[in-house]
Amino acid sequence: MSFMVAFGIASILLCAGMIIRSKVSFIKNMLVPASVIAGILGMILMNTNLISATDAEMFTIIVTQLFTITFISIGLTSNSSKETSAGKQVVRGSIGLGLLWNLLYALTPVVGVLVILLIGSSFGMDALYGLLIPFAFTQGPGQAATFGSIFEQQYGIENAAMVGLTFAAVGFIACFLVGVPIAKYGLKRGLSKQFGESKIKDYVKRGYYTKDEKRDAIGHETVFSGNMDTMTFHFTMVGICYVLALGMAHVVSYIPGIGESLSGMLFIHGMIAGYFVKMILNRLKLAHLLDNTFQTKITGWSTDYLVVCSFMAVQFSIIGQWIVPILIEAVVITLLTIAVVLYFGKRIGGENDFSRTLGLLGAALGTVPSGLALVRIIDPSLRSTTAIELGMMNIPMIVSYVTVATIMMIMAGTLSLTAGILWLLVPIPIYLILLKVFKVWGVKTYDFKENTETVESSEKSYA
């Protein structure tokens, strides 16, 4: 009952978020998603005790479960022929975005720890909490809640999940407060002219389509409804993958030393289970029963509710004494992220570098869907390859688990904080070298100060 009440409240707030987005000019112009609006409303209501039918702990549980479902759905979604036949630009963009994400993933925990070391003691906050920032900013609330829970349960770091979710909530807000003005300025300077856009479409601001506006289909029927509804079939696959993920987590828990930590990362097992089930369906020639477009809608559904619930899981009564260092660290990491993304984003190489910049900025402050939301401001039809690249950048992101392993060793006491910081810094020069090796760190392809792009000259230098 508590779960259904929490689900119902989140649903009401999402509807309220849609109304506010369409009616309040400032929010409409900032293009803040309904899920973020709903989350902020819910956070206020929860912390003023106006909602008492459920509690923050239930929303934390929902976040961790939805995060696993999101990754299962990603695993069940095949790459389209457009993705698999991608050319040099997609490869370049995917490598560039992935390496830059890795760079931020390794750099932000170092800066986060140093910030809390400098100011945290005055507020009774341990520097170890600074290590939560990469999970919250570059990965989102699901990772923040998951790893925060691991820190609490395995290493005794009190309220780590709550701190991580607070970082994630601030990151979402920063994503749109920063990203939307940059996108609008780019439109004004003509940086999206290759997409035929010079202004933001009305339905983008409004947040929904009118009856007469062109709309995309959300998928096709793959199962006869008299037997089983197509939606039911898709969710049965999610359910099967969830059970498989639990089994995999139980098996790896027996690995000496790291088994307990690996078993707690249910989302990884969920994604692997999704790939496995998809592979089996391919072998049985039944893969067509999973409609990719509809499967992405399930991913979007879980992401929307995940965002709302992550805000509502934040309890000021618990993290109130640490709110100042948390906000200071969040601001510092936001500025660092903006600086890195704006510098490198325009140097990847290609005519869609500005959309890549927006996509990476959204992914590094919120989640990949946040990045896509920013990209759609200048490229609503997603004519560029940026959306594909944001998905394929997961391939070079695999090496980021070096950073995860280092953080876990610091938390476990295997590495001292000083040695851990040094180990976190080790991959950074390697990523910078790889950016040069793969030729995704070159000359600027656009400039905010000019009204014309410099793509043509830069393309020659990359060639």
C-alpha positions as CSV (number, residue, x, y, z in Angstrom):
1,M,0.0,0.0,0.0
2,S,2.8,2.4,0.9
3,F,4.4,1.8,-2.6
4,M,1.1,2.5,-4.4
5,V,0.5,5.6,-2.4
6,A,4.0,6.9,-3.2
7,F,3.4,6.0,-6.9
8,G,0.0,7.8,-6.9
9,I,1.5,10.9,-5.3
10,A,4.3,11.0,-7.8
11,S,1.8,10.6,-10.6
12,I,-0.3,13.6,-9.3
13,L,2.8,15.7,-9.0
14,L,3.9,14.8,-12.6
15,C,0.5,16.0,-13.9
16,A,1.0,19.2,-11.8
17,G,4.4,19.6,-13.4
18,M,2.9,19.4,-16.9
19,I,0.4,22.1,-16.0
20,I,3.0,24.3,-14.5
21,R,5.4,23.8,-17.4
22,S,2.7,24.9,-19.9
23,K,1.4,27.9,-17.9
24,V,4.3,29.5,-16.1
25,S,6.3,31.6,-18.6
26,F,9.6,31.5,-16.8
27,I,9.5,27.7,-16.4
28,K,8.2,27.2,-19.9
29,N,11.1,29.3,-21.3
30,M,13.6,27.4,-19.2
31,L,12.2,24.1,-20.6
32,V,12.4,22.5,-17.2
33,P,11.0,18.9,-17.6
34,A,7.7,18.1,-15.7
35,S,9.6,15.4,-13.8
36,V,12.0,18.0,-12.3
37,I,9.1,20.4,-11.5
38,A,7.2,17.6,-9.9
39,G,10.3,16.5,-7.9
40,I,10.9,20.0,-6.5
41,L,7.2,20.3,-5.5
42,G,7.4,16.8,-3.9
43,M,10.6,17.7,-2.0
44,I,8.9,20.7,-0.6
45,L,5.8,18.8,0.4
46,M,7.7,16.0,1.9
47,N,10.0,18.3,4.0
48,T,7.1,20.4,5.3
49,N,5.2,17.2,6.4
50,L,2.3,18.0,4.1
51,I,2.6,14.4,2.8
52,S,2.4,11.8,5.6
53,A,0.9,8.8,3.8
54,T,4.4,7.6,2.8
55,D,8.0,8.4,3.7
56,A,11.3,9.3,2.1
57,E,12.6,5.8,2.7
58,M,9.9,4.4,0.3
59,F,11.0,6.9,-2.4
60,T,14.6,5.9,-1.9
61,I,13.6,2.2,-2.5
62,I,11.6,3.2,-5.6
63,V,14.6,5.1,-7.0
64,T,17.0,2.1,-6.7
65,Q,14.4,-0.3,-8.2
66,L,13.5,2.0,-11.1
67,F,17.2,2.5,-11.8
68,T,17.6,-1.3,-12.3
69,I,14.5,-1.3,-14.5
70,T,15.9,1.5,-16.6
71,F,19.1,-0.5,-17.2
72,I,17.2,-3.6,-18.0
73,S,15.2,-1.7,-20.6
74,I,18.4,-0.3,-22.1
75,G,19.7,-3.9,-22.4
76,L,16.5,-5.0,-24.1
77,T,16.7,-2.3,-26.7
78,S,18.5,-3.2,-29.8
79,N,20.7,-0.9,-31.8
80,S,18.8,0.2,-35.0
81,S,20.3,-0.2,-38.4
82,K,21.0,3.5,-38.3
83,E,23.2,3.0,-35.3
84,T,25.0,-0.1,-36.5
85,S,25.8,1.5,-39.9
86,A,27.1,4.7,-38.3
87,G,30.0,6.4,-40.1
88,K,33.2,8.1,-39.0
89,Q,31.3,11.0,-37.4
90,V,29.4,8.7,-35.1
91,V,32.6,6.8,-34.1
92,R,34.4,10.1,-33.5
93,G,31.6,11.5,-31.5
94,S,31.1,8.4,-29.4
95,I,34.7,8.1,-28.6
96,G,35.0,11.8,-27.8
97,L,31.9,12.0,-25.6
98,G,32.9,8.8,-23.8
99,L,36.4,9.9,-23.1
100,L,35.3,13.3,-21.9
101,W,32.7,11.7,-19.6
102,N,35.4,9.4,-18.2
103,L,37.5,12.5,-17.6
104,L,34.8,14.2,-15.6
105,Y,34.0,10.9,-13.8
106,A,37.6,10.7,-12.6
107,L,38.1,14.4,-11.9
108,T,34.9,15.2,-10.0
109,P,35.5,12.9,-7.0
110,V,39.0,14.4,-6.5
111,V,37.6,17.9,-6.5
112,G,34.6,16.8,-4.4
113,V,36.8,15.3,-1.7
114,L,39.1,18.4,-1.6
115,V,36.1,20.7,-1.3
116,I,34.7,18.8,1.7
117,L,38.2,18.5,3.2
118,L,38.4,22.3,3.1
119,I,35.0,23.2,4.5
120,G,33.3,20.0,5.7
121,S,34.9,19.8,9.1
122,S,33.2,23.1,10.2
123,F,29.9,21.3,9.6
124,G,30.8,17.9,10.9
125,M,30.9,16.4,7.4
126,D,33.4,13.7,6.6
127,A,35.4,14.2,3.4
128,L,34.4,10.7,2.2
129,Y,30.9,12.1,1.3
130,G,32.7,14.0,-1.5
131,L,33.2,10.7,-3.3
132,L,29.5,10.5,-4.0
133,I,29.6,13.4,-6.5
134,P,30.5,11.4,-9.7
135,F,27.6,8.9,-9.1
136,A,25.2,11.8,-8.7
137,F,26.3,14.2,-11.4
138,T,27.7,12.1,-14.2
139,Q,25.3,9.2,-13.6
140,G,22.2,10.5,-11.9
141,P,19.9,9.7,-8.9
142,G,19.8,6.0,-9.5
143,Q,23.5,5.5,-9.2
144,A,23.7,8.0,-6.3
145,A,21.1,6.0,-4.4
146,T,22.6,2.7,-5.3
147,F,26.2,3.5,-4.3
148,G,25.0,5.6,-1.4
149,S,23.2,2.5,-0.1
150,I,26.3,0.4,-0.6
151,F,28.4,2.9,1.4
152,E,25.8,2.8,4.2
153,Q,25.3,-0.9,4.4
154,Q,28.8,-2.1,3.8
155,Y,31.0,0.7,5.1
156,G,28.9,2.3,7.7
157,I,28.7,5.8,6.1
158,E,25.5,7.2,7.5
159,N,23.0,8.8,5.2
160,A,25.2,8.4,2.2
161,A,22.2,7.7,-0.1
162,M,20.5,10.8,1.1
163,V,23.6,13.0,0.4
164,G,24.0,11.3,-3.0
165,L,20.4,12.0,-3.9
166,T,20.8,15.6,-2.8
167,F,23.8,16.0,-5.1
168,A,21.7,14.5,-7.9
169,A,18.8,16.8,-7.3
170,V,21.0,19.9,-7.5
171,G,22.6,18.5,-10.6
172,F,19.3,18.2,-12.4
173,I,18.4,21.8,-11.5
174,A,21.8,23.0,-12.7
175,C,21.5,21.0,-15.9
176,F,18.5,23.2,-17.1
177,L,19.5,26.4,-15.5
178,V,22.8,26.3,-17.4
179,G,22.0,24.2,-20.4
180,V,18.9,26.0,-21.7
181,P,20.5,29.5,-21.8
182,I,23.5,28.0,-23.6
183,A,21.2,26.3,-26.1
184,K,19.2,29.5,-26.7
185,Y,22.4,31.5,-27.2
186,G,23.6,29.0,-29.7
187,L,20.3,29.3,-31.6
188,K,20.7,33.1,-31.6
189,R,24.3,32.8,-32.9
190,G,23.2,30.5,-35.7
191,L,25.0,27.4,-34.4
192,S,22.0,25.1,-35.3
193,K,21.4,26.4,-38.8
194,Q,22.4,23.0,-40.3
195,F,19.3,21.6,-38.6
196,G,17.1,24.4,-40.0
197,E,16.3,25.8,-36.6
198,S,16.5,29.4,-35.6
199,K,14.0,29.4,-32.7
200,I,12.5,27.0,-30.2
201,K,9.3,25.3,-31.4
202,D,6.1,26.0,-29.5
203,Y,5.5,22.4,-28.6
204,V,9.0,22.2,-27.1
205,K,8.2,25.1,-24.8
206,R,4.7,23.9,-24.1
207,G,5.8,20.4,-23.3
208,Y,3.0,18.6,-25.2
209,Y,1.5,18.4,-28.7
210,T,-1.8,19.9,-29.7
211,K,-4.3,17.9,-31.6
212,D,-3.2,19.2,-35.0
213,E,0.5,18.9,-34.6
214,K,2.6,16.1,-36.1
215,R,3.4,13.4,-33.6
216,D,5.6,10.3,-33.8
217,A,4.3,6.9,-33.1
218,I,5.3,5.2,-29.8
219,G,5.7,1.8,-31.4
220,H,3.9,-1.0,-33.1
221,E,1.8,-4.0,-31.9
222,T,3.9,-7.2,-31.8
223,V,1.6,-9.5,-29.9
224,F,-2.1,-10.2,-30.7
225,S,-4.1,-8.4,-28.0
226,G,-6.6,-11.2,-27.7
227,N,-3.7,-13.4,-26.4
228,M,-1.5,-10.9,-24.5
229,D,-1.2,-7.1,-24.8
230,T,2.0,-5.9,-26.3
231,M,2.7,-3.8,-23.3
232,T,2.3,-6.8,-21.1
233,F,4.8,-8.8,-23.1
234,H,7.4,-6.0,-22.9
235,F,7.0,-5.9,-19.1
236,T,7.2,-9.7,-18.8
237,M,10.7,-9.4,-20.4
238,V,11.6,-6.8,-17.8
239,G,10.3,-9.0,-15.0
240,I,12.3,-12.0,-16.3
241,C,15.4,-9.9,-16.5
242,Y,14.9,-8.6,-13.0
243,V,14.8,-12.2,-11.6
244,L,17.9,-13.1,-13.6
245,A,19.7,-10.0,-12.3
246,L,18.9,-11.1,-8.7
247,G,20.3,-14.6,-9.5
248,M,23.5,-13.1,-11.0
249,A,23.9,-10.8,-8.0
250,H,23.7,-13.8,-5.7
251,V,26.3,-15.7,-7.6
252,V,28.9,-12.9,-7.7
253,S,28.4,-12.3,-4.0
254,Y,30.6,-15.4,-3.4
255,I,33.6,-13.8,-5.1
256,P,36.2,-13.2,-2.3
257,G,36.9,-9.6,-1.4
258,I,34.7,-7.8,-4.0
259,G,31.7,-10.0,-4.1
260,E,29.6,-8.1,-1.7
261,S,30.2,-4.8,-3.5
262,L,29.5,-6.3,-6.9
263,S,26.3,-7.9,-5.8
264,G,25.0,-4.6,-4.7
265,M,25.2,-3.2,-8.2
266,L,22.0,-4.7,-9.3
267,F,21.6,-2.3,-12.2
268,I,24.7,-3.8,-14.0
269,H,23.3,-7.3,-13.6
270,G,20.0,-6.0,-14.9
271,M,21.6,-4.6,-18.1
272,I,23.6,-7.8,-18.7
273,A,20.3,-9.8,-18.2
274,G,18.6,-7.6,-20.7
275,Y,21.4,-8.2,-23.3
276,F,21.2,-11.9,-22.6
277,V,17.4,-12.1,-23.0
278,K,17.7,-10.1,-26.2
279,M,20.3,-12.5,-27.5
280,I,18.1,-15.5,-26.8
281,L,15.2,-13.9,-28.6
282,N,17.5,-13.2,-31.5
283,R,18.6,-16.9,-31.6
284,L,14.9,-18.0,-31.5
285,K,14.1,-15.5,-34.3
286,L,11.6,-13.8,-31.9
287,A,13.5,-10.4,-31.4
288,H,10.8,-8.7,-33.4
289,L,8.4,-9.2,-30.5
290,L,10.3,-6.5,-28.7
291,D,9.5,-3.1,-30.4
292,N,12.6,-0.9,-29.9
293,T,10.6,2.4,-30.0
294,F,8.1,1.1,-27.3
295,Q,11.0,-0.3,-25.2
296,T,12.6,3.2,-25.2
297,K,9.2,4.5,-23.9
298,I,9.5,2.1,-20.9
299,T,13.0,3.5,-20.3
300,G,11.6,7.0,-20.4
301,W,8.7,6.1,-18.1
302,S,11.1,4.7,-15.5
303,T,13.4,7.7,-15.8
304,D,10.6,10.2,-15.3
305,Y,9.4,8.5,-12.1
306,L,13.0,8.0,-11.0
307,V,13.7,11.8,-11.2
308,V,10.5,12.7,-9.2
309,C,11.1,10.1,-6.5
310,S,14.8,11.1,-6.2
311,F,13.8,14.6,-5.2
312,M,11.2,13.4,-2.8
313,A,13.7,11.1,-1.1
314,V,15.7,14.1,0.1
315,Q,15.2,14.8,3.8
316,F,16.4,18.2,4.9
317,S,16.1,17.1,8.6
318,I,18.9,14.6,7.9
319,I,21.2,16.5,5.6
320,G,20.3,20.0,6.9
321,Q,23.4,20.5,8.9
322,W,25.5,19.6,5.8
323,I,23.5,21.6,3.2
324,V,26.1,24.4,3.0
325,P,29.0,22.2,2.0
326,I,26.8,20.1,-0.2
327,L,25.6,23.2,-2.1
328,I,29.2,24.6,-2.3
329,E,30.5,21.3,-3.7
330,A,27.6,21.1,-6.2
331,V,28.3,24.6,-7.4
332,V,32.1,23.9,-7.7
333,I,31.4,20.7,-9.7
334,T,28.9,22.4,-11.9
335,L,31.4,25.1,-12.8
336,L,34.1,22.5,-13.4
337,T,31.8,20.5,-15.6
338,I,30.7,23.6,-17.6
339,A,34.4,24.6,-18.2
340,V,35.5,21.1,-19.3
341,V,32.4,20.5,-21.6
342,L,32.5,24.0,-23.2
343,Y,36.3,23.7,-23.9
344,F,36.4,20.2,-25.2
345,G,32.9,20.0,-26.7
346,K,33.8,22.4,-29.5
347,R,37.0,20.5,-30.3
348,I,35.7,17.0,-31.0
349,G,35.4,17.7,-34.7
350,G,32.3,17.9,-36.9
351,E,29.4,20.0,-37.8
352,N,27.3,18.8,-34.8
353,D,29.9,19.7,-32.1
354,F,27.4,22.2,-30.6
355,S,24.8,19.6,-30.1
356,R,27.4,17.3,-28.7
357,T,28.3,20.0,-26.2
358,L,24.7,20.2,-25.1
359,G,24.3,16.5,-24.9
360,L,27.4,16.0,-22.9
361,L,26.5,18.9,-20.6
362,G,23.1,17.3,-19.9
363,A,24.6,13.9,-19.3
364,A,27.3,15.2,-17.0
365,L,24.9,17.2,-14.8
366,G,21.8,15.0,-15.0
367,T,21.3,11.9,-17.1
368,V,21.5,11.0,-20.8
369,P,17.8,11.8,-21.2
370,S,18.6,15.3,-19.9
371,G,21.3,15.6,-22.5
372,L,18.8,14.6,-25.2
373,A,16.3,17.1,-23.9
374,L,19.0,19.9,-24.4
375,V,19.9,18.6,-27.8
376,R,16.2,18.7,-28.9
377,I,16.1,22.4,-28.3
378,I,18.3,23.0,-31.3
379,D,17.6,19.8,-33.2
380,P,14.0,18.7,-32.4
381,S,13.9,16.1,-35.1
382,L,17.3,14.7,-34.0
383,R,18.7,15.0,-37.5
384,S,22.3,14.9,-36.2
385,T,24.0,11.8,-35.0
386,T,24.4,13.2,-31.5
387,A,21.6,11.1,-30.0
388,I,23.2,7.9,-31.4
389,E,26.6,9.0,-30.0
390,L,25.2,9.6,-26.6
391,G,24.1,6.0,-26.5
392,M,27.3,4.5,-28.1
393,M,29.5,6.5,-25.8
394,N,28.8,3.8,-23.2
395,I,31.4,1.6,-25.0
396,P,34.5,3.8,-24.1
397,M,32.8,4.5,-20.7
398,I,33.5,0.9,-19.7
399,V,37.0,1.8,-18.5
400,S,35.5,4.2,-15.9
401,Y,35.1,1.2,-13.6
402,V,38.7,1.8,-12.7
403,T,37.4,4.9,-10.9
404,V,34.6,3.0,-9.2
405,A,37.1,0.4,-8.0
406,T,39.4,3.1,-6.6
407,I,36.5,4.8,-4.8
408,M,35.4,1.5,-3.3
409,M,38.9,0.8,-2.0
410,I,39.0,4.2,-0.4
411,M,35.6,3.5,1.3
412,A,36.8,0.0,2.4
413,G,40.0,1.5,3.9
414,T,42.2,-0.5,1.5
415,L,43.6,2.8,0.3
416,S,44.2,5.9,2.4
417,L,42.4,9.1,1.4
418,T,45.6,10.6,0.2
419,A,46.7,7.6,-1.8
420,G,43.2,7.2,-3.1
421,I,43.1,10.8,-4.5
422,L,46.4,10.1,-6.3
423,W,45.0,6.9,-7.8
424,L,41.9,8.8,-8.9
425,L,44.2,11.2,-10.8
426,V,46.1,8.5,-12.6
427,P,43.6,7.9,-15.5
428,I,43.2,11.7,-16.2
429,P,46.4,12.2,-18.3
430,I,45.7,8.9,-20.0
431,Y,42.2,10.2,-21.1
432,L,43.8,13.4,-22.3
433,I,46.4,11.4,-24.4
434,L,43.6,9.2,-25.8
435,L,41.7,12.3,-26.9
436,K,44.7,13.3,-29.0
437,V,45.3,9.8,-30.2
438,F,41.8,9.4,-31.5
439,K,41.9,13.0,-32.9
440,V,38.9,14.2,-30.9
441,W,40.8,17.1,-29.3
442,G,41.6,19.5,-32.1
443,V,40.8,23.0,-33.2
444,K,37.5,24.7,-32.5
445,T,34.6,23.9,-34.8
446,Y,32.4,26.8,-33.6
447,D,32.7,29.9,-31.5
448,F,30.0,31.6,-29.4
449,K,31.5,35.0,-30.2
450,E,31.1,34.6,-33.9
451,N,27.9,34.4,-36.0
452,T,29.3,31.8,-38.3
453,E,30.7,28.4,-37.7
454,T,34.3,27.4,-38.5
455,V,33.4,23.9,-39.4
456,E,34.8,23.9,-42.9
457,S,38.3,24.9,-41.8
458,S,38.3,22.6,-38.8
459,E,37.1,19.6,-40.9
460,K,40.2,20.1,-43.1
461,S,42.5,20.1,-40.1
462,Y,40.9,16.9,-38.8
463,A,41.2,15.2,-42.2
